[in-house]
Amino acid sequence: MCLGVPGKVIKIDQETQMAEVDFEGTTRTAGLHIVPEAKVGDYVIVHAGFAIRILNEEEAKETLKLLEEFFEVPE
């Protein structure tokens, strides 16, 4: 199973269509070739190194909350 994880675009290299995306404090590079309209400040779903969908902030925060609950380790 693969997960697409939401992150916030913090920087874009327009020449290469690559973005730096912040995943709750961890940054990774992702291609914007599928969603070239993404801009700095947008939340995107990233899968296999590519942003595949733009989310509004509310959707992104709800998804992150659900992922946190899913991966929470019971005491």
KEGU-342845 format. One record per residue: residue number from 1; residue in one letter; x, y, z of N, C-alpha, C, CB in turn. Coordinates in pm, 1 decimal, always signed. Glycine has a CB too. Example, Ala and Ser with C-alpha at 12.3 -4.5 7.8 and 13.67 -1.06 7.14 Angstrom:
# residues 2
{n = 1; res = A; nx = +1319.0; ny = -569.0; nz = +780.0; cax = +1230.0; cay = -450.0; caz = +780.0; cx = +1320.0; cy = -330.0; cz = +780.0; cbx = +1130.8; cby = -447.3; cbz = +904.6}
{n = 2; res = S; nx = +1285.0; ny = -225.0; nz = +708.0; cax = +1367.0; cay = -106.0; caz = +714.0; cx = +1290.0; cy = +3.0; cz = +787.0; cbx = +1408.4; cby = -59.8; cbz = +572.5}
This chain:
# residues 75
{n = 1; res = M; nx = +83.7; ny = -117.4; nz = +0.0; cax = +0.0; cay = +0.0; caz = +0.0; cx = +88.5; cy = +124.1; cz = +0.0; cbx = -95.4; cby = -0.4; cbz = +121.1}
{n = 2; res = C; nx = +53.5; ny = +220.7; nz = -80.0; cax = +126.2; cay = +347.0; caz = -85.3; cx = +34.5; cy = +459.1; cz = -39.1; cbx = +179.6; cby = +374.9; cbz = -228.4}
{n = 3; res = L; nx = +93.3; ny = +554.8; nz = +29.0; cax = +16.6; cay = +669.3; caz = +76.0; cx = +60.9; cy = +794.9; cz = +3.2; cbx = +32.0; cby = +686.9; cbz = +227.7}
{n = 4; res = G; nx = -34.5; ny = +877.8; nz = -30.0; cax = -5.1; cay = +1012.2; caz = -76.3; cx = -16.7; cy = +1101.6; cz = +45.9; cbx = -101.8; cby = +1058.1; cbz = -193.1}
{n = 5; res = V; nx = +86.6; ny = +1175.5; nz = +77.6; cax = +90.8; cay = +1253.5; caz = +200.8; cx = +84.2; cy = +1402.8; cz = +169.1; cbx = +218.3; cby = +1220.9; cbz = +281.3}
{n = 6; res = P; nx = +2.8; ny = +1478.4; nz = +245.5; cax = -4.4; cay = +1621.9; caz = +220.6; cx = +114.4; cy = +1696.9; cz = +279.5; cbx = -132.9; cby = +1677.7; cbz = +277.0}
{n = 7; res = G; nx = +158.9; ny = +1797.8; nz = +207.2; cax = +264.6; cay = +1886.5; caz = +253.5; cx = +242.6; cy = +2024.9; cz = +196.2; cbx = +403.4; cby = +1832.7; cbz = +214.2}
{n = 8; res = K; nx = +313.5; ny = +2121.9; nz = +252.8; cax = +297.2; cay = +2261.2; caz = +210.9; cx = +414.8; cy = +2302.4; cz = +122.9; cbx = +285.8; cby = +2355.0; cbz = +334.0}
{n = 9; res = V; nx = +384.4; ny = +2358.0; nz = +7.0; cax = +486.8; cay = +2405.4; caz = -85.4; cx = +552.5; cy = +2529.4; cz = -25.0; cbx = +426.1; cby = +2436.8; cbz = -226.3}
{n = 10; res = I; nx = +686.3; ny = +2524.3; nz = -10.1; cax = +756.5; cay = +2637.5; caz = +49.0; cx = +849.9; cy = +2708.6; cz = -49.2; cbx = +835.0; cby = +2590.9; cbz = +168.1}
{n = 11; res = K; nx = +881.4; ny = +2643.9; nz = -160.4; cax = +970.0; cay = +2704.3; caz = -260.5; cx = +950.6; cy = +2631.3; cz = -391.9; cbx = +1119.6; cby = +2698.8; cbz = -215.4}
{n = 12; res = I; nx = +955.6; ny = +2706.6; nz = -502.5; cax = +940.2; cay = +2646.3; caz = -635.2; cx = +1051.6; cy = +2695.2; cz = -726.3; cbx = +801.3; cby = +2679.8; cbz = -696.1}
{n = 13; res = D; nx = +1112.6; ny = +2600.9; nz = -797.8; cax = +1207.0; cay = +2633.5; caz = -904.3; cx = +1126.8; cy = +2625.9; cz = -1034.2; cbx = +1333.5; cby = +2534.9; cbz = -905.7}
{n = 14; res = Q; nx = +1090.6; ny = +2742.0; nz = -1087.8; cax = +1004.8; cay = +2747.1; caz = -1206.8; cx = +1069.7; cy = +2680.5; cz = -1327.9; cbx = +970.8; cby = +2891.7; cbz = -1240.4}
{n = 15; res = E; nx = +1201.0; ny = +2687.6; nz = -1336.4; cax = +1271.2; cay = +2630.7; caz = -1451.9; cx = +1258.1; cy = +2478.4; cz = -1457.2; cbx = +1418.9; cby = +2669.7; cbz = -1447.9}
{n = 16; res = T; nx = +1269.8; ny = +2413.8; nz = -1340.8; cax = +1266.7; cay = +2267.3; caz = -1337.3; cx = +1131.1; cy = +2210.3; cz = -1295.9; cbx = +1372.4; cby = +2217.1; cbz = -1242.9}
{n = 17; res = Q; nx = +1038.3; ny = +2297.6; nz = -1254.5; cax = +906.8; cay = +2253.9; caz = -1205.2; cx = +920.5; cy = +2165.1; cz = -1081.1; cbx = +830.8; cby = +2178.1; cbz = -1315.7}
{n = 18; res = M; nx = +1024.7; ny = +2190.6; nz = -1000.2; cax = +1045.3; cay = +2116.0; caz = -876.6; cx = +1018.0; cy = +2208.9; cz = -758.9; cbx = +1189.9; cby = +2057.2; cbz = -869.3}
{n = 19; res = A; nx = +961.4; ny = +2151.5; nz = -652.9; cax = +926.4; cay = +2230.2; caz = -535.0; cx = +986.7; cy = +2168.4; cz = -410.0; cbx = +774.2; cby = +2241.3; cbz = -520.6}
{n = 20; res = E; nx = +1013.9; ny = +2253.3; nz = -312.0; cax = +1044.5; cay = +2205.8; caz = -178.1; cx = +911.8; cy = +2202.7; cz = -104.2; cbx = +1151.6; cby = +2297.1; cbz = -104.8}
{n = 21; res = V; nx = +883.3; ny = +2088.1; nz = -43.4; cax = +755.8; cay = +2069.6; caz = +25.4; cx = +783.7; cy = +2033.6; cz = +170.8; cbx = +669.5; cby = +1959.3; cbz = -43.8}
{n = 22; res = D; nx = +713.8; ny = +2102.5; nz = +261.4; cax = +730.0; cay = +2080.5; caz = +405.1; cx = +623.7; cy = +1982.7; cz = +453.9; cbx = +721.2; cby = +2214.4; cbz = +483.1}
{n = 23; res = F; nx = +670.5; ny = +1872.0; nz = +510.0; cax = +582.5; cay = +1770.7; caz = +567.7; cx = +598.1; cy = +1775.5; cz = +719.4; cbx = +615.1; cby = +1627.6; cbz = +511.8}
{n = 24; res = E; nx = +531.1; ny = +1871.3; nz = +782.2; cax = +534.6; cay = +1883.7; caz = +928.0; cx = +677.5; cy = +1889.1; cz = +981.2; cbx = +460.1; cby = +1767.5; cbz = +992.3}
{n = 25; res = G; nx = +762.8; ny = +1968.7; nz = +917.6; cax = +899.2; cay = +1987.0; caz = +965.3; cx = +1006.1; cy = +1913.8; cz = +885.6; cbx = +907.1; cby = +1944.0; cbz = +1105.2}
{n = 26; res = T; nx = +966.9; ny = +1822.5; nz = +801.7; cax = +1060.1; cay = +1751.3; caz = +714.3; cx = +1038.3; cy = +1801.1; cz = +572.6; cbx = +1040.9; cby = +1595.9; cbz = +723.2}
{n = 27; res = T; nx = +1144.1; ny = +1843.2; nz = +505.4; cax = +1127.2; cay = +1892.1; caz = +368.4; cx = +1181.3; cy = +1791.4; cz = +268.3; cbx = +1197.3; cby = +2027.5; cbz = +350.3}
{n = 28; res = R; nx = +1110.8; ny = +1783.0; nz = +158.5; cax = +1147.9; cay = +1694.9; caz = +48.3; cx = +1121.8; cy = +1768.7; cz = -82.6; cbx = +1068.6; cby = +1560.0; cbz = +53.9}
{n = 29; res = T; nx = +1184.4; ny = +1720.9; nz = -187.8; cax = +1163.7; cay = +1776.3; caz = -320.5; cx = +1054.8; cy = +1696.6; cz = -390.9; cbx = +1295.3; cby = +1775.1; cbz = -402.5}
{n = 30; res = A; nx = +967.1; ny = +1767.7; nz = -461.0; cax = +859.8; cay = +1701.2; caz = -535.3; cx = +840.0; cy = +1772.0; cz = -668.9; cbx = +727.1; cby = +1700.2; cbz = -453.4}
{n = 31; res = G; nx = +811.8; ny = +1694.5; nz = -771.6; cax = +783.5; cay = +1750.5; caz = -903.5; cx = +643.1; cy = +1807.2; cz = -909.6; cbx = +801.7; cby = +1644.8; cbz = -1011.5}
{n = 32; res = L; nx = +629.5; ny = +1917.9; nz = -979.2; cax = +497.5; cay = +1980.9; caz = -996.6; cx = +444.2; cy = +1961.8; cz = -1138.3; cbx = +505.4; cby = +2130.6; cbz = -964.2}
{n = 33; res = H; nx = +494.3; ny = +1862.8; nz = -1207.5; cax = +458.0; cay = +1841.8; caz = -1347.5; cx = +310.1; cy = +1806.7; cz = -1365.3; cbx = +543.8; cby = +1732.1; cbz = -1406.7}
{n = 34; res = I; nx = +250.2; ny = +1742.2; nz = -1266.3; cax = +109.1; cay = +1703.0; caz = -1275.5; cx = +17.9; cy = +1817.9; cz = -1234.3; cbx = +81.6; cby = +1579.8; cbz = -1187.7}
{n = 35; res = V; nx = +65.0; ny = +1902.8; nz = -1141.7; cax = -12.8; cay = +2018.3; caz = -1095.9; cx = +71.5; cy = +2145.9; cz = -1109.1; cbx = -59.7; cby = +1998.3; cbz = -948.0}
{n = 36; res = P; nx = +99.4; ny = +2187.5; nz = -1233.7; cax = +187.0; cay = +2303.2; caz = -1254.5; cx = +129.1; cy = +2433.9; cz = -1200.4; cbx = +215.7; cby = +2318.8; cbz = -1401.4}
{n = 37; res = E; nx = +0.5; ny = +2435.5; nz = -1168.7; cax = -62.6; cay = +2556.5; caz = -1115.3; cx = -37.4; cy = +2574.7; cz = -965.9; cbx = -211.7; cby = +2552.8; cbz = -1141.4}
{n = 38; res = A; nx = +25.6; ny = +2476.4; nz = -900.5; cax = +56.0; cay = +2487.3; caz = -757.4; cx = +148.5; cy = +2606.0; cz = -733.4; cbx = +120.7; cby = +2356.4; cbz = -704.4}
{n = 39; res = K; nx = +127.3; ny = +2672.6; nz = -620.0; cax = +210.1; cay = +2787.9; caz = -586.3; cx = +257.0; cy = +2779.1; cz = -441.5; cbx = +132.8; cby = +2918.9; cbz = -609.6}
{n = 40; res = V; nx = +354.2; ny = +2860.9; nz = -406.2; cax = +405.0; cay = +2864.2; caz = -270.2; cx = +288.2; cy = +2891.9; cz = -175.1; cbx = +517.2; cby = +2971.9; cbz = -254.7}
{n = 41; res = G; nx = +281.1; ny = +2811.6; nz = -68.3; cax = +172.8; cay = +2824.7; caz = +29.1; cx = +62.4; cy = +2723.1; cz = +9.6; cbx = +114.8; cby = +2962.0; cbz = +22.4}
{n = 42; res = D; nx = +54.4; ny = +2662.0; nz = -109.3; cax = -46.7; cay = +2558.7; caz = -134.3; cx = -9.7; cy = +2429.5; cz = -62.7; cbx = -62.3; cby = +2533.1; cbz = -285.7}
{n = 43; res = Y; nx = -110.4; ny = +2354.3; nz = -24.9; cax = -90.5; cay = +2218.4; caz = +24.3; cx = -112.3; cy = +2124.2; cz = -93.2; cbx = -187.3; cby = +2184.7; cbz = +144.0}
{n = 44; res = V; nx = -24.4; ny = +2026.4; nz = -105.3; cax = -34.6; cay = +1929.3; caz = -213.7; cx = -23.3; cy = +1788.0; cz = -157.4; cbx = +74.6; cby = +1954.3; cbz = -320.5}
{n = 45; res = I; nx = -86.1; ny = +1693.8; nz = -226.3; cax = -66.7; cay = +1552.5; caz = -195.6; cx = +53.1; cy = +1507.5; cz = -278.7; cbx = -196.8; cby = +1465.7; cbz = -226.9}
{n = 46; res = V; nx = +152.8; ny = +1447.9; nz = -213.0; cax = +272.3; cay = +1401.2; caz = -282.9; cx = +276.2; cy = +1249.0; cz = -276.7; cbx = +401.8; cby = +1462.9; cbz = -221.0}
{n = 47; res = H; nx = +296.5; ny = +1189.3; nz = -392.8; cax = +308.7; cay = +1043.9; caz = -403.8; cx = +422.9; cy = +1014.1; cz = -499.6; cbx = +174.6; cby = +977.9; cbz = -452.8}
{n = 48; res = A; nx = +514.4; ny = +930.3; nz = -456.0; cax = +627.7; cay = +885.7; caz = -539.2; cx = +707.1; cy = +1003.3; cz = -596.9; cbx = +577.1; cby = +797.3; cbz = -653.5}
{n = 49; res = G; nx = +720.2; ny = +1110.3; nz = -517.2; cax = +803.0; cay = +1222.1; caz = -557.9; cx = +735.2; cy = +1326.5; cz = -644.5; cbx = +918.4; cby = +1171.3; cbz = -628.7}
{n = 50; res = F; nx = +604.3; ny = +1312.1; nz = -666.3; cax = +530.8; cay = +1408.8; caz = -746.7; cx = +407.4; cy = +1458.1; cz = -673.7; cbx = +491.5; cby = +1347.9; cbz = -880.3}
{n = 51; res = A; nx = +384.0; ny = +1588.2; nz = -680.8; cax = +259.3; cay = +1644.8; caz = -630.9; cx = +150.5; cy = +1601.1; cz = -728.9; cbx = +266.9; cby = +1803.4; cbz = -617.1}
{n = 52; res = I; nx = +45.4; ny = +1539.7; nz = -675.8; cax = -58.0; cay = +1486.9; caz = -764.4; cx = -192.8; cy = +1557.0; cz = -749.0; cbx = -75.3; cby = +1340.2; cbz = -739.4}
{n = 53; res = R; nx = -205.5; ny = +1640.0; nz = -642.8; cax = -331.5; cay = +1710.4; caz = -620.2; cx = -307.2; cy = +1827.6; cz = -527.2; cbx = -439.0; cby = +1615.6; cbz = -561.7}
{n = 54; res = I; nx = -376.5; ny = +1937.3; nz = -550.8; cax = -372.1; cay = +2052.2; caz = -461.2; cx = -490.4; cy = +2040.1; cz = -365.0; cbx = -376.3; cby = +2188.3; cbz = -541.3}
{n = 55; res = L; nx = -463.8; ny = +2063.7; nz = -236.7; cax = -567.4; cay = +2060.2; caz = -133.6; cx = -584.4; cy = +2198.8; cz = -74.9; cbx = -532.7; cby = +1958.1; cbz = -22.8}
{n = 56; res = N; nx = -706.3; ny = +2226.0; nz = -22.2; cax = -716.8; cay = +2348.6; caz = +55.6; cx = -662.3; cy = +2319.2; cz = +195.5; cbx = -865.5; cby = +2400.8; cbz = +61.4}
{n = 57; res = E; nx = -633.4; ny = +2423.1; nz = +271.1; cax = -568.1; cay = +2406.4; caz = +401.0; cx = -650.4; cy = +2319.4; cz = +496.0; cbx = -543.1; cby = +2542.5; cbz = +464.4}
{n = 58; res = E; nx = -781.3; ny = +2335.5; nz = +493.4; cax = -868.7; cay = +2256.6; caz = +581.8; cx = -858.6; cy = +2106.7; cz = +551.4; cbx = -1015.1; cby = +2303.1; cbz = +567.4}
{n = 59; res = E; nx = -863.2; ny = +2071.0; nz = +422.6; cax = -848.6; cay = +1930.5; caz = +383.2; cx = -713.3; cy = +1874.6; cz = +426.2; cbx = -865.3; cby = +1915.7; cbz = +231.7}
{n = 60; res = A; nx = -608.3; ny = +1952.8; nz = +405.6; cax = -473.4; cay = +1907.9; caz = +439.7; cx = -460.5; cy = +1883.1; cz = +589.5; cbx = -369.4; cby = +2011.0; cbz = +394.1}
{n = 61; res = K; nx = -508.1; ny = +1976.0; nz = +670.6; cax = -495.3; cay = +1961.6; caz = +816.3; cx = -577.8; cy = +1844.0; cz = +866.8; cbx = -539.1; cby = +2090.8; cbz = +887.5}
{n = 62; res = E; nx = -695.9; ny = +1822.1; nz = +810.8; cax = -778.0; cay = +1707.7; caz = +850.6; cx = -709.7; cy = +1576.6; cz = +813.5; cbx = -916.8; cby = +1715.6; cbz = +785.0}
{n = 63; res = T; nx = -651.5; ny = +1570.6; nz = +694.9; cax = -580.5; cay = +1449.6; caz = +651.7; cx = -460.3; cy = +1422.9; cz = +742.0; cbx = -534.8; cby = +1463.0; cbz = +504.6}
{n = 64; res = L; nx = -384.4; ny = +1528.0; nz = +774.9; cax = -268.9; cay = +1511.3; caz = +863.8; cx = -312.0; cy = +1463.2; cz = +1002.1; cbx = -191.4; cby = +1643.1; cbz = +876.1}
{n = 65; res = K; nx = -424.4; ny = +1514.8; nz = +1050.1; cax = -477.0; cay = +1472.0; caz = +1180.0; cx = -513.8; cy = +1323.5; cz = +1176.3; cbx = -600.4; cby = +1556.9; cbz = +1219.4}
{n = 66; res = L; nx = -579.7; ny = +1281.0; nz = +1070.4; cax = -617.9; cay = +1140.7; caz = +1057.2; cx = -495.4; cy = +1049.4; cz = +1047.1; cbx = -707.1; cby = +1122.0; cbz = +934.6}
{n = 67; res = L; nx = -393.6; ny = +1092.3; nz = +972.6; cax = -270.9; cay = +1013.5; caz = +961.8; cx = -201.4; cy = +1001.7; cz = +1097.4; cbx = -175.8; cby = +1076.6; cbz = +858.9}
{n = 68; res = E; nx = -200.2; ny = +1111.2; nz = +1172.2; cax = -138.7; cay = +1109.4; caz = +1304.9; cx = -211.9; cy = +1009.8; cz = +1395.9; cbx = -140.4; cby = +1251.5; cbz = +1367.6}
{n = 69; res = E; nx = -344.3; ny = +1012.3; nz = +1391.3; cax = -423.0; cay = +918.7; caz = +1472.3; cx = -399.7; cy = +773.9; cz = +1428.8; cbx = -572.4; cby = +952.8; cbz = +1462.8}
{n = 70; res = F; nx = -389.6; ny = +752.4; nz = +1300.2; cax = -369.0; cay = +617.2; caz = +1246.4; cx = -236.1; cy = +558.4; cz = +1292.9; cbx = -374.3; cby = +619.4; cbz = +1093.1}
{n = 71; res = F; nx = -131.5; ny = +643.6; nz = +1293.3; cax = +1.8; cay = +594.9; caz = +1328.3; cx = +34.0; cy = +608.2; cz = +1476.9; cbx = +105.1; cby = +669.1; cbz = +1248.4}
{n = 72; res = E; nx = -62.4; ny = +654.4; nz = +1554.7; cax = -41.2; cay = +668.3; caz = +1698.0; cx = -21.0; cy = +528.9; cz = +1760.5; cbx = -161.4; cby = +742.4; cbz = +1764.6}
{n = 73; res = V; nx = +81.9; ny = +519.9; nz = +1843.9; cax = +112.9; cay = +393.6; caz = +1909.0; cx = +41.5; cy = +388.7; cz = +2043.0; cbx = +265.8; cby = +375.7; cbz = +1926.8}
{n = 74; res = P; nx = -43.3; ny = +285.0; nz = +2063.3; cax = -112.2; cay = +275.5; caz = +2192.7; cx = -12.8; cy = +246.3; cz = +2304.1; cbx = -221.0; cby = +166.0; cbz = +2188.8}
{n = 75; res = E; nx = -42.7; ny = +300.0; nz = +2420.5; cax = +46.1; cay = +277.7; caz = +2535.0; cx = +28.7; cy = +140.3; cz = +2596.0; cbx = +22.2; cby = +382.4; cbz = +2640.3}
